[in-house]
Amino acid sequence: MADSSLTIGIIGGTGDHGRGLGFRLAAGGHRVIIGSRDAERARQCANALTGMLPAGTPAPDGMSNEAVAEAAALVLLTMPWESDGSAVSRLGPALRGKIVVSCANPIGFDSLGPHQLDTGHGSAAEHVAALLPDSRVVGAFHHLSARSLLDPAADLSAADVLVCGDDDAAKTTVRRLCLAVTGRTGIDAGPLRLARQIESFTAVLISVNRRYRTRAAVRLRHVADLEPVEASGAA
């Protein structure tokens, strides 16, 4: 069961990835707050997600990104990566001590297709950690198709979420969240520095999915059931 006492905020949550994660987490029983630079747009997005959810599911709220950072116990960053980090750094005081999940993939496109962008920090997740030194930064949810997340009929049970970070307790909490999104516990992929490889592989997935017109995800056989994590517990 989901820990309904854990309020999850989604910064930049009106984009496809943020809306998809918000839908899955809310459907899994979590209290979700959608954030946006425009609070009214966030409320409209939350209302739209409410209409997609099963009857009796707690309705998501919509607020400004700043209000979400204050109200949520755990925050997902789902806005596109920005080189100056200004939007993230402004939220630093409100996110002090909280788990912050970096979901961004710094991907660019040219005539050859998708490719990894140089963040200057190794990865977007490491950039977030540098901007938020008082937060517990974890990288996760990079390889899930936004279209699949938003499709109530899509079965994500064959998708693994790779979770990286330097705070083991924070990683465990995020791995539990994955149960609401895919039905599978997230896989501990190691320290935060491995976000470089995790994020960059997204370009490969995009290329494959474009070529074959599918929504392929990552699945690591023989791993997911070796180290089970309870579905509830303190962060």
C-alpha positions in Angstrom: 0.0 0.0 0.0 1.1 3.6 -0.6 2.1 5.7 2.3 -0.7 8.3 2.1 1.0 10.5 4.7 3.8 11.3 2.2 2.8 14.3 0.2 4.5 14.3 -3.2 5.1 17.5 -5.1 5.8 17.6 -8.8 7.7 20.7 -9.8 7.1 21.5 -13.5 4.3 19.0 -13.3 2.2 20.3 -16.2 4.5 18.7 -18.8 3.8 15.2 -20.2 6.3 13.5 -17.9 5.1 15.3 -14.8 1.5 14.7 -15.5 2.1 11.1 -16.2 4.0 10.5 -13.0 1.4 12.5 -11.1 -1.4 10.4 -12.5 0.3 7.1 -11.6 1.3 8.2 -8.1 -2.2 9.6 -7.4 -3.8 6.4 -8.8 -1.5 4.5 -6.4 -3.0 6.3 -3.4 -0.4 9.1 -2.8 -1.4 12.7 -2.2 0.0 14.6 -5.2 0.5 18.3 -5.8 1.1 19.5 -9.3 3.4 22.5 -9.6 3.8 25.1 -12.3 5.2 28.6 -12.7 1.5 29.5 -13.3 -0.6 28.3 -10.3 -3.8 28.5 -12.4 -2.3 26.2 -15.0 -1.3 23.8 -12.3 -4.9 23.7 -10.9 -6.3 23.1 -14.4 -3.8 20.2 -14.9 -4.7 18.7 -11.5 -8.4 18.9 -12.3 -7.8 17.1 -15.6 -5.9 14.4 -13.8 -8.7 14.0 -11.3 -11.1 13.2 -14.2 -8.8 10.4 -15.2 -8.6 8.8 -11.8 -10.8 6.0 -10.4 -13.7 7.1 -8.2 -12.6 7.6 -4.6 -9.0 8.4 -5.4 -7.7 11.5 -3.6 -7.7 14.3 -6.1 -4.4 16.0 -6.9 -4.0 19.7 -6.0 -2.4 22.4 -8.1 -0.1 25.2 -6.9 2.8 27.3 -7.9 6.2 25.6 -7.9 7.2 27.7 -4.9 4.1 26.6 -2.9 4.7 23.0 -3.9 8.3 23.1 -2.6 7.0 24.4 0.7 4.0 22.0 1.1 5.5 18.7 -0.2 7.5 16.2 1.9 9.2 14.8 -1.3 9.6 16.6 -4.6 10.0 15.4 -8.2 11.7 17.7 -10.6 10.1 17.0 -14.0 10.8 20.3 -15.9 13.4 20.3 -18.7 17.0 20.6 -17.6 18.3 24.2 -17.7 21.9 25.1 -17.8 21.8 28.0 -15.3 19.7 26.1 -12.8 18.0 29.3 -11.7 14.5 27.7 -11.3 15.9 25.0 -9.0 18.2 27.1 -6.9 15.4 29.6 -6.1 13.6 26.7 -4.4 16.6 25.7 -2.2 15.4 27.1 1.1 12.0 25.4 0.8 13.6 22.1 -0.2 16.2 22.0 2.6 16.3 18.5 4.2 13.8 17.0 1.7 14.1 14.2 -0.8 14.4 15.7 -4.3 14.1 13.4 -7.2 15.8 14.6 -10.5 13.9 13.1 -13.4 15.4 15.3 -16.2 17.1 13.9 -19.2 19.4 16.5 -20.8 18.7 15.4 -24.4 19.2 17.4 -27.6 18.2 16.7 -31.2 20.0 17.2 -34.4 20.0 15.7 -37.9 21.2 12.4 -36.6 18.6 12.2 -33.8 18.7 12.4 -30.0 21.9 12.9 -28.1 23.1 13.7 -24.6 23.8 17.3 -23.7 26.9 18.3 -21.7 25.6 19.7 -18.4 29.0 20.7 -17.2 28.3 18.7 -14.0 28.3 15.1 -15.2 24.6 14.8 -15.2 21.4 16.8 -14.5 21.0 15.0 -11.2 24.5 16.0 -10.1 23.8 19.5 -11.2 20.7 19.5 -9.0 22.8 18.2 -6.1 25.2 21.0 -6.5 22.4 23.5 -6.6 20.6 22.0 -3.5 23.4 21.0 -1.1 21.0 20.7 1.8 18.6 18.4 0.0 18.7 14.6 -0.4 19.0 14.3 -4.2 18.1 11.1 -6.0 17.9 10.3 -9.7 14.9 8.2 -11.0 12.1 7.8 -13.5 14.3 8.6 -16.5 13.3 5.8 -18.9 9.5 5.7 -18.7 7.4 6.9 -21.7 5.2 9.9 -20.9 2.6 8.5 -23.2 2.5 5.2 -21.4 2.4 6.9 -18.0 -0.7 8.9 -19.1 -2.4 5.9 -20.6 -4.6 4.2 -17.9 -4.6 1.0 -20.0 -0.8 0.8 -20.4 0.8 -2.0 -18.4 4.2 -0.8 -17.0 4.9 -4.0 -15.1 7.7 -4.9 -17.5 9.5 -1.6 -16.9 12.3 -1.1 -14.3 13.1 2.2 -12.7 16.8 2.7 -12.0 17.3 4.7 -8.8 20.7 6.3 -8.0 21.8 8.5 -5.1 24.2 8.9 -2.3 21.7 8.7 0.6 20.5 5.1 1.1 17.4 6.0 3.0 16.3 8.4 0.4 16.9 5.8 -2.3 14.8 3.3 -0.4 11.9 5.8 -0.2 12.0 6.5 -3.9 12.3 2.8 -4.7 9.0 2.3 -2.8 7.4 5.0 -4.8 8.1 3.1 -8.0 5.5 0.5 -6.9 2.7 3.0 -7.5 4.1 3.9 -10.9 5.0 0.6 -12.4 3.9 -2.0 -9.9 7.6 -2.9 -9.4 10.1 -1.8 -6.7 12.8 0.5 -8.1 16.3 -1.0 -8.6 19.1 0.5 -6.6 21.5 1.5 -9.4 24.3 2.9 -7.2 25.6 6.3 -6.4 24.4 9.6 -7.9 27.4 9.8 -10.3 25.9 6.9 -12.3 23.1 9.3 -13.3 25.4 10.2 -16.1 25.0 6.8 -17.7 21.3 6.5 -16.8 20.3 9.8 -18.3 22.4 9.4 -21.4 20.8 6.0 -22.2 17.5 7.8 -22.6 18.8 9.1 -26.0 19.2 5.5 -27.0 15.7 4.6 -26.0 14.2 7.5 -27.9 16.1 6.5 -31.0 15.0 2.9 -30.7 11.4 3.9 -30.0 11.3 6.2 -33.0 12.7 3.7 -35.3 10.4 0.9 -34.3 7.4 3.1 -33.4 7.0 1.6 -29.9 7.5 2.5 -26.2 10.3 0.3 -25.1 11.5 0.6 -21.5 14.3 -0.8 -19.4 14.0 -4.3 -17.8 16.8 -5.9 -15.9 16.2 -9.6 -15.6 17.2 -11.6 -12.5 17.6 -8.4 -10.4 14.2 -6.9 -9.3 13.2 -9.7 -6.9 16.6 -10.2 -5.3 16.4 -7.3 -2.8 12.7 -6.7 -2.0 11.7 -3.4 -0.3 8.6 -3.1 1.8 5.9 -0.9 0.3 5.6 1.2 3.4 7.9 2.7 6.0 9.6 5.8 7.2 11.8 7.8 4.9 
